[in-house]
Each structure stands twice: as C-alpha cells, then as structure tokens.
Amino acid sequence: MAQVLKLLAHPHRLKILEILRARDGVPVHEVAGLVGLAPAATSQLLNQMRRVGLVGAERDRREVLYRIADPRSVRVLDCICKGGAAA
C-alpha cells in the first residue's frame, strides 16, 4: 500500500488515474495529450502504475489501451479528491 500511495503522490499520475476513471481503454497518445506530457514520459508513468497493479493494459491492433485495473485505486482517488474524508 505504501508503494501505491507513493505513486499517487505525483500530480501527473493522479491526473492519469482521473482520465482512466472517466474512460476505459485509453491509448498512450491520448493520455499524454490530456496530461500535457510527451508520450514517452506518459508511457513511463503508466508502466510504473502497471507494475504495482493500479492500471492494466491490453493491445488493440497497433495501440496499447490502458484502464484502471484495481478498483481500490478509484476509492483512494475519491478520498484524496474529497480532502481525505472517508466515503
């Protein structure tokens, strides 16, 4: 859990989770555009999140589509966005 919280302490990774929460199956280039980072930097952030199980990925032809893999990450995001209030 500490590793997950450490990853979520980064504003770009939080934004990525918000994007994936709103849409399921988003390619790297779209996430990058919405976050305002280069695709390579976005890919690195997504891979960090993927290694701890926050996001998952699947290949769709030439693209890799990312989605939230662990619904607990959404609950953590909710708590963070609500100022720490438990739901």
BAFI-224671 format. One record per residue (C-alpha): x, y, z; residue number from 1; chain. Coordinates in Angstrom, 3 decimals. Example, Ala and Ser with C-alpha at 12.3 -4.5 7.8 and 13.67 -1.06 7.14 Angstrom:
2
@u=12.300, v=-4.500, w=7.800, pos=1, unit=A $
@u=13.670, v=-1.060, w=7.140, pos=2, unit=A $
END
This chain:
87
@u=0.000, v=0.000, w=0.000, pos=1, unit=A $
@u=2.872, v=2.388, w=0.771, pos=2, unit=A $
@u=4.215, v=1.912, w=-2.748, pos=3, unit=A $
@u=0.797, v=2.690, w=-4.226, pos=4, unit=A $
@u=0.431, v=5.822, w=-2.110, pos=5, unit=A $
@u=3.929, v=6.919, w=-3.113, pos=6, unit=A $
@u=2.971, v=6.568, w=-6.784, pos=7, unit=A $
@u=-0.238, v=8.515, w=-6.229, pos=8, unit=A $
@u=1.709, v=11.372, w=-4.636, pos=9, unit=A $
@u=2.672, v=12.554, w=-8.126, pos=10, unit=A $
@u=0.288, v=15.038, w=-9.810, pos=11, unit=A $
@u=0.668, v=13.535, w=-13.290, pos=12, unit=A $
@u=-0.113, v=10.025, w=-12.059, pos=13, unit=A $
@u=-3.191, v=11.351, w=-10.237, pos=14, unit=A $
@u=-4.323, v=13.038, w=-13.443, pos=15, unit=A $
@u=-3.782, v=9.799, w=-15.365, pos=16, unit=A $
@u=-5.996, v=7.937, w=-12.893, pos=17, unit=A $
@u=-8.682, v=10.586, w=-13.298, pos=18, unit=A $
@u=-8.517, v=10.178, w=-17.078, pos=19, unit=A $
@u=-8.734, v=6.393, w=-16.879, pos=20, unit=A $
@u=-11.567, v=6.661, w=-14.401, pos=21, unit=A $
@u=-13.584, v=8.697, w=-16.900, pos=22, unit=A $
@u=-12.784, v=6.472, w=-19.877, pos=23, unit=A $
@u=-11.898, v=2.820, w=-20.163, pos=24, unit=A $
@u=-9.277, v=1.787, w=-22.693, pos=25, unit=A $
@u=-7.321, v=4.930, w=-23.472, pos=26, unit=A $
@u=-4.216, v=4.828, w=-25.706, pos=27, unit=A $
@u=-0.968, v=6.412, w=-24.518, pos=28, unit=A $
@u=-1.043, v=9.264, w=-27.029, pos=29, unit=A $
@u=-4.477, v=10.387, w=-25.796, pos=30, unit=A $
@u=-3.454, v=10.162, w=-22.146, pos=31, unit=A $
@u=-0.298, v=12.124, w=-22.986, pos=32, unit=A $
@u=-2.297, v=14.864, w=-24.687, pos=33, unit=A $
@u=-4.686, v=15.187, w=-21.763, pos=34, unit=A $
@u=-1.910, v=15.215, w=-19.176, pos=35, unit=A $
@u=0.322, v=17.526, w=-21.214, pos=36, unit=A $
@u=3.358, v=15.255, w=-21.364, pos=37, unit=A $
@u=5.265, v=13.559, w=-24.143, pos=38, unit=A $
@u=4.037, v=10.053, w=-24.979, pos=39, unit=A $
@u=7.344, v=8.531, w=-23.807, pos=40, unit=A $
@u=7.088, v=10.199, w=-20.382, pos=41, unit=A $
@u=3.428, v=9.194, w=-20.108, pos=42, unit=A $
@u=4.299, v=5.628, w=-21.016, pos=43, unit=A $
@u=6.874, v=5.524, w=-18.208, pos=44, unit=A $
@u=4.313, v=6.764, w=-15.681, pos=45, unit=A $
@u=1.750, v=4.227, w=-16.891, pos=46, unit=A $
@u=4.300, v=1.422, w=-16.644, pos=47, unit=A $
@u=5.122, v=2.394, w=-13.060, pos=48, unit=A $
@u=1.417, v=2.251, w=-12.230, pos=49, unit=A $
@u=1.052, v=-1.016, w=-14.104, pos=50, unit=A $
@u=3.872, v=-2.685, w=-12.126, pos=51, unit=A $
@u=2.005, v=-2.147, w=-8.839, pos=52, unit=A $
@u=-1.333, v=-3.197, w=-10.337, pos=53, unit=A $
@u=-3.104, v=0.175, w=-10.456, pos=54, unit=A $
@u=-3.599, v=0.091, w=-14.202, pos=55, unit=A $
@u=-3.816, v=-2.647, w=-16.761, pos=56, unit=A $
@u=-3.173, v=-2.674, w=-20.471, pos=57, unit=A $
@u=-4.252, v=-4.631, w=-23.478, pos=58, unit=A $
@u=-3.159, v=-4.477, w=-27.067, pos=59, unit=A $
@u=-5.711, v=-3.440, w=-29.672, pos=60, unit=A $
@u=-4.062, v=-3.843, w=-33.052, pos=61, unit=A $
@u=-1.226, v=-1.281, w=-33.002, pos=62, unit=A $
@u=-2.171, v=0.522, w=-29.794, pos=63, unit=A $
@u=-1.959, v=-0.374, w=-26.141, pos=64, unit=A $
@u=-5.089, v=0.653, w=-24.292, pos=65, unit=A $
@u=-4.862, v=1.450, w=-20.578, pos=66, unit=A $
@u=-7.569, v=1.070, w=-17.952, pos=67, unit=A $
@u=-7.879, v=1.036, w=-14.197, pos=68, unit=A $
@u=-7.060, v=-2.474, w=-13.026, pos=69, unit=A $
@u=-7.703, v=-2.144, w=-9.308, pos=70, unit=A $
@u=-10.992, v=-0.513, w=-8.220, pos=71, unit=A $
@u=-9.385, v=0.320, w=-4.879, pos=72, unit=A $
@u=-7.358, v=2.972, w=-6.695, pos=73, unit=A $
@u=-10.619, v=4.772, w=-7.503, pos=74, unit=A $
@u=-11.606, v=4.700, w=-3.831, pos=75, unit=A $
@u=-8.211, v=6.136, w=-2.865, pos=76, unit=A $
@u=-8.641, v=8.791, w=-5.545, pos=77, unit=A $
@u=-12.082, v=9.635, w=-4.132, pos=78, unit=A $
@u=-10.625, v=10.105, w=-0.665, pos=79, unit=A $
@u=-7.841, v=12.319, w=-1.991, pos=80, unit=A $
@u=-10.220, v=14.450, w=-4.042, pos=81, unit=A $
@u=-12.644, v=14.858, w=-1.140, pos=82, unit=A $
@u=-9.937, v=16.187, w=1.123, pos=83, unit=A $
@u=-9.378, v=12.900, w=2.921, pos=84, unit=A $
@u=-12.971, v=12.370, w=4.034, pos=85, unit=A $
@u=-13.884, v=8.715, w=4.139, pos=86, unit=A $
@u=-16.841, v=7.718, w=1.986, pos=87, unit=A $
END
